[in-house]
């Protein structure tokens, strides 16, 4: 009996990393862009993300969270207010220092020395700092709480080792940011978001996960507690597929998010943040792919195909 032939030239058991890349290539999901760590997401890949976004956004809005949009560029001083947070992201931050280019006299371009920014701008790696500044303006009274916001955006983290969908310098995601009057309400929101991610992964992506709290050394920079869903991939490694953070009052103190309570005293809000990204597509590939390619769960498939047998009388 001849050996079974598969659609892909690389088997999972032979080289899982290369198999993963071949699935992406053969399924026409994404390709290199010419910028290290940045990918072009092609229609098939982006179609899956659109389905994820649509289904997840319905869940987010059903929880009473409103969508907003915040700037891509964040003043460096915003990060400097929260020392632990900036230290956690310092090595991954992309920085804008000039606003204009000029000719270098050799046929090329160079930053104009006269166009140096008064303050460097960070290309957002996450938005706690800029959203905290907005919340400080929006929250004045206990009546303004809880404040529940979310944004769908791209972020940049200058990764040293990159893999399409799993770890890229630029990626797409949603990030929820909320402010609450006390710890109990903030923790309830943190765990609500975690359960939303768990149910979405298992129901819509058909990707079993384990939900729980991360150890202290793996917490989000500046968080009091970090919770995640972890999915086991076919190579025996766990993939962090979504996170939810209880931030305590640290970010509120740094940003000045205060409210007047019912007794008239000033209190700092308790904040949370939570997010999932295009990494979910990487998890989907490694969960449902085989040596013949990728089977996409119906809930997030960009196109539905029905095979209808046509029988003829003999």
C-alpha positions in Angstrom: 0.0 0.0 0.0 1.4 3.4 -1.0 2.0 6.1 1.6 -0.8 8.6 2.2 -0.2 11.8 0.4 -1.2 15.1 2.0 -1.9 18.5 0.6 0.9 20.1 2.6 4.6 19.3 1.9 5.5 19.6 5.6 4.0 17.4 8.3 3.2 18.7 11.8 5.3 15.9 13.4 8.3 16.8 11.3 8.5 20.5 11.8 5.5 22.1 13.6 6.8 25.7 13.1 7.3 25.3 9.4 4.0 23.4 9.1 2.3 26.4 10.7 3.9 28.9 8.3 2.9 26.7 5.3 -0.8 26.5 6.4 -0.8 30.3 6.5 0.8 30.5 3.0 -1.2 27.8 1.3 -4.5 29.1 2.8 -3.6 32.6 1.6 -4.2 34.1 5.0 -1.3 36.5 5.3 2.1 37.3 3.9 5.3 39.3 4.7 5.0 43.0 4.3 8.7 44.1 3.9 8.7 45.4 7.5 10.0 43.0 10.1 7.2 41.7 12.3 4.4 43.4 10.3 2.2 41.3 8.1 -0.3 41.8 5.3 -3.5 40.1 6.3 -5.1 38.8 3.1 -8.9 38.4 2.5 -9.1 34.9 3.9 -7.3 35.8 7.1 -9.0 39.1 7.5 -12.4 37.5 6.9 -11.8 35.3 9.9 -10.8 38.4 12.0 -14.0 40.2 10.8 -16.1 37.3 12.0 -14.3 37.2 15.4 -14.7 41.0 15.7 -18.4 40.9 14.9 -19.2 38.1 17.3 -17.0 39.4 20.1 -18.3 43.0 19.7 -21.9 41.7 20.2 -20.8 40.1 23.5 -19.0 43.3 24.6 -22.0 45.5 23.9 -24.3 43.1 25.6 -22.3 43.7 28.8 -23.1 47.4 28.6 -19.6 48.4 27.3 -19.4 51.3 24.7 -16.9 51.5 21.9 -14.6 54.5 21.7 -11.4 55.3 19.8 -8.2 56.8 21.2 -5.1 58.2 19.5 -2.3 56.0 18.0 0.3 58.4 19.4 0.7 58.8 23.2 3.0 61.4 24.9 6.0 59.9 26.6 5.1 61.8 29.8 1.9 59.7 30.1 3.9 56.6 30.5 6.4 58.2 32.9 3.6 58.6 35.4 3.3 54.8 35.9 6.9 53.5 36.5 6.1 49.8 36.6 4.0 50.0 33.5 6.6 51.9 31.4 9.4 49.6 32.7 7.4 46.6 31.4 7.0 48.0 27.9 10.2 50.1 27.6 12.0 47.6 25.4 9.1 47.2 23.0 8.1 50.9 22.5 8.4 52.5 19.1 9.2 56.2 19.4 8.4 59.2 17.1 10.9 62.1 17.5 10.5 64.2 14.4 7.6 65.4 12.3 9.3 66.0 8.9 11.9 64.7 6.5 14.4 66.6 4.3 16.8 65.6 1.6 20.2 64.4 2.8 22.0 65.8 -0.3 22.8 62.3 -1.5 19.4 61.4 -3.0 17.9 60.1 0.3 15.9 61.4 3.2 16.7 62.2 6.8 14.8 63.6 9.8 14.8 67.4 9.7 16.9 68.7 12.7 14.5 71.6 12.9 11.4 69.4 13.1 12.2 67.6 16.4 9.1 67.2 18.5 9.0 69.0 21.9 8.0 65.7 23.5 8.6 62.2 22.0 5.5 60.3 21.1 5.0 56.6 21.7 3.2 54.4 19.1 0.7 52.8 21.5 1.7 49.4 22.8 -1.5 49.5 24.8 -3.8 52.3 25.9 -4.1 52.4 29.7 -2.2 55.7 30.0 -4.1 57.7 27.4 -7.5 56.2 28.3 -6.6 56.9 32.0 -6.1 60.6 31.1 -9.5 60.7 29.4 -11.2 58.9 32.4 -9.8 61.5 34.7 -11.8 64.1 32.7 -14.9 62.0 32.4 -15.2 60.8 36.0 -16.2 63.3 38.6 -18.9 61.7 40.8 -19.9 58.2 41.9 -22.8 58.6 39.5 -20.3 58.4 36.6 -19.3 54.9 37.6 -18.9 52.3 36.4 -17.4 53.7 33.2 -17.2 50.9 30.6 -15.3 51.5 27.3 -13.7 49.4 24.6 -11.8 50.1 21.4 -10.9 48.1 18.3 -7.5 49.2 17.2 -3.9 48.3 16.2 -1.0 48.4 18.6 2.8 48.2 18.1 5.2 46.2 20.3 8.7 46.0 18.8 9.1 42.2 19.1 12.5 40.6 18.6 11.2 37.2 17.5 8.1 37.2 15.4 5.6 34.7 14.0 2.6 35.5 11.9 -0.6 36.0 14.0 1.1 34.7 17.2 3.7 37.4 17.9 4.0 40.4 15.5 5.3 43.9 15.9 1.9 45.3 14.9 -1.3 43.4 15.6 -5.0 44.0 15.7 -7.0 43.7 18.9 -9.8 45.0 21.1 -8.9 46.5 24.5 -11.6 47.1 27.1 -10.9 49.7 29.8 -13.2 50.2 32.8 -13.4 52.3 36.0 -15.3 51.3 39.1 -16.1 52.6 42.6 -14.6 49.7 44.5 -12.5 46.6 44.2 -15.5 44.2 44.3 -17.1 45.8 41.3 -13.8 46.0 39.4 -13.0 42.3 40.1 -16.5 41.3 38.9 -15.8 43.1 35.6 -12.3 41.5 35.4 -13.8 38.0 35.8 -16.8 38.8 33.5 -14.4 39.6 30.7 -12.4 36.4 31.4 -15.5 34.3 31.2 -16.6 36.0 28.0 -13.2 35.1 26.4 -13.5 31.5 27.7 -17.0 31.0 26.4 -16.1 32.6 23.0 -13.0 30.5 22.6 -14.9 27.3 23.3 -18.2 28.1 21.7 -17.3 30.1 18.6 -13.7 28.9 18.0 -14.2 25.4 19.2 -10.8 25.8 21.0 -10.8 24.3 24.6 -9.1 26.6 27.1 -8.2 26.7 30.8 -9.1 30.0 32.6 -7.2 31.2 35.6 -4.9 33.7 37.3 -1.3 34.2 36.1 1.5 34.0 38.6 3.0 37.3 39.9 6.0 37.2 37.6 3.7 37.0 34.6 1.3 39.8 35.5 0.6 42.7 33.1 3.0 45.6 34.0 1.3 47.6 36.8 -1.6 45.1 37.4 -2.6 43.8 40.8 -3.9 40.6 39.2 -3.8 39.1 35.7 -6.2 36.4 34.5 -5.9 34.6 31.2 -7.3 31.8 29.0 -4.7 29.3 27.9 -5.2 26.9 25.0 -3.1 23.7 24.5 -1.8 23.5 20.9 -0.9 20.4 18.9 2.8 20.8 19.6 2.1 20.4 23.4 2.7 24.1 24.2 0.2 26.4 25.8 -1.0 29.6 24.0 -2.1 32.6 26.0 -5.2 33.5 24.0 -6.8 36.3 26.0 -6.1 38.3 29.2 -8.1 40.3 31.8 -6.4 42.5 34.4 -7.5 44.0 37.7 -5.4 47.2 37.9 -6.3 48.3 41.4 -6.0 52.0 42.0 -2.4 52.3 40.7 -3.4 53.7 37.2 -6.1 55.9 38.7 -3.6 57.5 41.1 -1.1 58.0 38.3 -3.8 59.5 36.0 -5.9 61.3 38.6 -9.1 59.3 38.1 -10.9 60.5 41.2 -14.6 60.7 42.1 -16.7 62.2 44.9 -18.4 59.4 46.8 -21.9 59.5 48.3 -20.5 61.1 51.5 -18.7 63.8 49.6 -15.2 62.4 50.0 -12.7 62.0 47.1 -11.8 58.5 46.2 -9.6 56.9 43.5 -11.3 54.6 41.0 -10.5 50.9 40.6 -9.7 50.1 37.0 -9.5 47.1 34.7 -8.3 46.3 31.2 -8.9 43.2 29.1 -8.2 42.2 25.5 -7.9 39.6 22.7 -6.0 39.9 19.5 -5.3 38.4 16.1 -3.4 35.8 18.0 -6.7 34.0 18.2 -6.3 33.2 14.5 -2.9 31.6 15.3 -4.6 29.5 18.0 -7.4 28.5 15.6 -4.8 27.4 13.0 -2.9 25.3 15.5 -6.1 23.8 16.9 -8.0 22.9 13.7 -5.2 22.6 11.1 -3.8 19.2 10.0 -1.4 18.0 7.3 -4.0 18.8 4.6 -4.5 22.4 5.7 -7.0 24.3 7.8 -10.6 23.6 8.7 -12.3 26.8 10.0 -15.1 26.5 12.6 -18.4 27.5 11.0 -19.0 30.4 13.3 -15.9 32.3 12.1 -15.6 31.0 8.6 -15.7 33.9 6.0 -17.6 31.7 3.6 -20.0 28.7 4.2 -19.8 25.8 1.8 -22.5 23.1 1.6 -21.8 19.9 -0.3 -25.0 18.6 -1.9 -24.7 15.1 -3.4 -26.4 14.7 -6.8 -27.5 11.1 -7.2 -28.4 9.6 -10.6 -30.4 6.5 -11.4 -28.2 3.8 -12.9 
